[in-house]
Amino acid sequence: MTPPRPHLWPLNPGSELPPTVVAIPARDEAAGIGTTLRALDAQVDRDGQRFQNFGVLLLVNNCCGGTAARAMQAAPRGLKLRIEEVVLPPSEANVVGARRRALDRAAELAGDGGVIVSTDADTRAAPDWLWALLQPILAGANAAAGRILLDGDVAALHEEVRRTHHLDDLYRLAACQLGARLNPDPADPWPSHWQHFGANLALSVRAYRAVGGVPQVPCLEDVALVRELRRADLTLRHTPDARVYTSARLSGRVAVGLSTQLAEWRRGPQVWRVPGGAEIAALSQAEAGLRAAYPGGWHLHLPHLWRSEAGLLRAALHAPTLGLALEAAHAAREAGDWSARYPPVPVGQALDEVCGLLDQTVAPVLSGPSRVNTSSR
């Protein structure tokens, strides 16, 4: 095990901010780890002043490429960096196991009142990233998720990949805005976004422990962790102000992830199909109806909104949390004729449909732009 630099810990001495640990699992990432660490050292607060009230845990696992040694060489001396090398057993020697081990260890270091932040070894944080990501948690949210953008190597991607990615990004932002109008969530208002992935995710240690940490799943452990937060009715704020830039490499480390998404987008925007505007609106209205009826209430329109049996929805409304109620209602919806009623459409068509509905929908009193800008399409 590479020894930590003990003189850079403990965390946040004399600060009013909670102890914060940025956890980075890394396996054979020697080539890019210096860029990742230098970006963390360059963090600033809202006034542009140097922000160093956090520690970085680099959990190097099952490596054979000198990642730990390169990190020690490349890390700026002012960065509170702790490098730990581990050899995970075969059953855990994967992205899920490494993320779980890194976040579990970060939670130990931060303590009950602390905050743990997840990012990746091939990801570069914007200068104000951490400060912006922490603000929702400091304001009372249990977790916060920031934007994940593709790094400069996006220019090397196939043209169809770039076009499809651009349209998909605009579409999902527009869908979020429409959802915020039809089904506003006070804990996650517009402006927001749809991403909640391991490259840009923060949560309180108490919330992390309340849901049992990273779930035992074969892949998409970050999505599964957020699902557990929602099941427990813990709040997640999608903040567009916290931005990171991640590698657009096509050779990924997981069976399902960004690399597989990029490969699929190569088929072009006409092949990439997503829920259309009518489905986005119907889902938002159905969730708003269930939210208004929960717990234990009822409305005659709920079966129509969810395209589901009344008995299943009544049972959902008696779930112990709203998150579980919504999950049960979605399961009931999928068992009905929803998919036949709302077939997916090409992403460009879906974007036009959602923007058309935005033009027809009165926005609630929320901050942020009133319409997604599609001029760059």
N, C-alpha and C positions, 0 to 999 in steps of 0.2 A: 504493500500500500504506500502510495506517495504521501509523505507527511504533510499536514496542513501548515499554513503559515500562521502560527498561533498569535503572533503579535497584532494581527488584524482583526481579531475577535476579542471580546464579545460584540454583539450587534448593537448599533444605535445607542451608545452610551450618552446619557443626558438628553436624549431626544424625546419629544412628545409623540413621535410616530411609533407604531407597534414594531417589534422586531420583525424584519422582513428578510426572507431568504429566496433568492432566485435559483431554482433547481434546473440543472441541465444534464440530462442523460447523454452520454457520448460513447460511441463505439467506432473506432477507426475514423476519427474526424480531424486528424492532425492538419490537413490541408487548410481547413477553414476556421479552426477554433480560435486563432488569433484575432480574426476580424470580429467574431462574436464577442470576445472578451473586451476588445478595445471599445466596441460600441457601448458595452455596459459601463465601462470606466468613464465614458463621455456623457453620462446622464446629467440632465439639468432639471431644475424645478421650474415653476410657472414664471419666475422672474429671470430665467436664463442663468441662474447661479448653479454652480456645481452641486450635484445631488449625490451623496455617498452614504446615505443612511440605510444601507442594505448590505447583505453579504451574498456571495455567489457560491453555490455548491456545484462543483463539476463532478458528477459521478461517472467515472470511466469504467466501463464494464467489458470484459471479455475481449480486450484489445490486443492487436498484434502490430499496430502501426505507429506507436510512439505518441499517442494523443496526449497522455499526461505530461510527458517531457516537453512536448511542443507548447502545451498550455503554460507550463512553468516559465518557459523562455519568453513567450509572447505577451503574457499578462502584464499590464502596467503595474508598477509597484504600489500605487495607491488603491488598487482594487482589493476589496476584502474577499479574497478568493480562498476557498477550501477545496482541495482536490482529494478525492478518495477513489481508490481503485478497488474494484470487486470482481470476483469471478462468479457469475450467476450460474446455477445449475441448468442443465439443458432445458428443463421445463419453463424456466424463467428467462433464458438468454434470448430475449426478443424485445421489441419496442414496448410492449405492454408491461413486461416484467421490469424492464429498466426504468420506465416512467414511475411505476409503483414504488420501486426501491428508492428512487431519487426523491419523490414527494414525501414518502414516509420519513426518510432521513431529514429532509428539510423541515418537516413538522417537529421532529425532535429538537432540532437546532433552534427553531423559532420559538417554541413553547406555546402553551395554551392561548396566550393573548396575542400571538403573532400572526403573520400573513405569509403564505407560501405562493410563489409565482413560478409558473411553468413556462419554459421556452425550449428551443431546440439548438443543437450545436451548429446547424447550418443556417442559422437565422440571425439577422442583424437588426437590432432595435433602433428606432428613431431616437434622437437625443432626449426628447421629453416623454418617452414611452412609459417608463416605470412610474413617474410622477402622475401621469394621466391615468394609468391603470389602477393606481392605488386610491384615487379620489372617490370612486363609488363606494369602496369598502370603508373608507374613512367617514363617508356620509351615512353608513348604516347598511349597505348591501352585504350579503354573505359572500358574494363572488362577483368577479368582473371579467369580461372577455373583450379583447381588443381586435382590431382589424389585422388581417394577415394578407400582405400584398406580395407579389412576385418580385424578386430582386432583378438587378440589371440584366441578368442573362436571359430574361424573357424575350429579348430581341432575337435570340438565336432559335427560338421555337418556330415550328412550322406555322405558316400564315393562317391555316385553318384553326390551329390551336389558339393563336392569339385572338382571332375574330370571335371564336366561340366563347373563350374566357371573358372577353370584354362584354359581350352581350349577356352572358350569364351573370356577371357582376352587376350590371345595370338592372337586370331583371330582378335579382334577389333584393337589391336595395329598394326598388319600387314596390316589391311585394311586402317588404317590411313596413314601408310607409303606409300602404293600404291597410295592412293589418293593424297598425297603430291607430288608424282612424276608425276602423270598424270594431276593433276589440282592444281598446287602450288598456295597457298595463301600467299602473302608477309606478311600479318598481322598475320599469324598463321602457320609458317613454321615447318617442321620436325626438331627436335623431338617434337611430340605433343601427344595427346591422344583424346579420344572421350567423356570424361565425363564432364558434366557441370550441376552439381546438387547442391542443397542447402547446403549440408555438406561442400562444398569447393568452394565458389564462391565469387568474389570481383568485385565491379564496382564503378566507380566514382558516386558521388551524382548527378552530372549533367546528366550523362547517365541514371541513374535510373529515374530521374524526366522527362527526355526527352521522355521516353516511357510510362510514366504514372504509374510507379511502378509495383508491382506484379499484373498480370492480374486477373480478376474475372473468375476463372476456378474451376471445381469441384475437380481436383487433378493435380498432376505434375506441380505445380505452378512454380517451378524452370525452367523446360523445356519451359514453356510458356513465362517466362521472357526472356530467351535467344532467343526465337523465335522473340519477339518484338525487341530485340537489332538487330537481323539480318535484320528484315524488315526495320529498320531505317538505315541500312548500318553502324552501330556502330561496332567497332572492338572488337573481343574476342580472347584472346590468351590462348590456352590450354597448360599450362606449366606442364611438368612432375616433376619438381623440388619441387613443393609444395604438400606435402603429408599429408593426415589425415587417421586415422584408425577408422572405424565405427563399431558399434555392428552388429553382424551377427544374431540377434534375429529373430526368425520365427514368432513371434506375433507382427505384425506391427501396426502402428497407422493410416495407410491410406489404401484405397481400392487398389491402385496401387503403388508399391514401391519396395524397396529392399527385404522385407520379402516375398512378393508375387513372386518375381523373384527366390528367393532361393527355395521356395516351388515348383515352376515349374521345376527347375533344378533337382529335386529329380528323375524325370523320366529318367534322363541319357542323355549323349551326342548324342546318336543315335536318340533320340526323339526331342532334341532341334535343330531346323532348323533355318538357317540364310541365307542371300543372299550369293550366291557363288562367286567365283573369277571373273567369266565372268561378273556378274552383277555389282560388285564393280568397275571393270574397265570401263564398259559401262557408269555407272553413272558419274564417274569422267570425262570421255571424253566428255559426254554430257554437264556437267556443265562448263567445260573448253571452249567448243564451244560457249555456251551462254554468258559466261563472255567476250570472245573475241569480240562478236558481239554487246554487250550492250554498249551504248543505241541506239536503233533505227536502228542498222545495220542488216545485213543478211548474211547467208551463205547457199548454196544449200544443204549442208549435215545435217543441223540442224533437219529437219523432220526425217531423218534416225537415227540420234544419239538419239533423244528423243522418237522415235517410236510414233510420234504424228502428228497431222494435222498442215500444214504450217500456216494456219490462226491463230490458237491458239498461236503458237510460235511468230508470228509477233506481236500479241497483247501483249504478255508477254514482248517483247523487248521494248515496250513503257511504261512500268511501271515506276513510279517515282523513284524507287530505285532498285538497283541490287538485293537486298534481296527479294523484292516483285516480280521481274522478275523471279527469280529462283523458288519461291513458285508457281507462275502461271504455269511455265513450268513443275514442278513436278505434279501439278494437271492435266495438259493435258496428261502427261505420264501415270498417273494412270487411265485415261479414255480410254487409248488405249489397246494394246495387250501386254504391258510390262510384266505383271505378268505371262501370259501364256508362254512367251518366256524365262523368267528367274525364274523358280520355286525354292523355297528355298531348301537347302540341309543340311544334318547333319553338326554340327559345326566342327567336326574333318576334314571332307572332304573339307569344305570351307576354313579352315586354310591351308591345303595342296595346294589347288588351288591358294590362294592368295600368298603364299610363292613361288609357282612355277612361278607366274607372276612377282614377285619381282626379281627373278633370271634372268628373260628375259628382264627386264626394266632397262634402263639406268637412274641412279639417277641424278637429277640436283645438282648443287653445293650448298649443304645444310650441316649444321653441324649435327652430330649425327651418330648412327650406320647405316650401309648400309643394314642390314638385321635383321629381328626379330629373336631372339634366341629361337628355339623350342626344344632345347636339353632336357629340363625338362619335356617334355610331357609324 
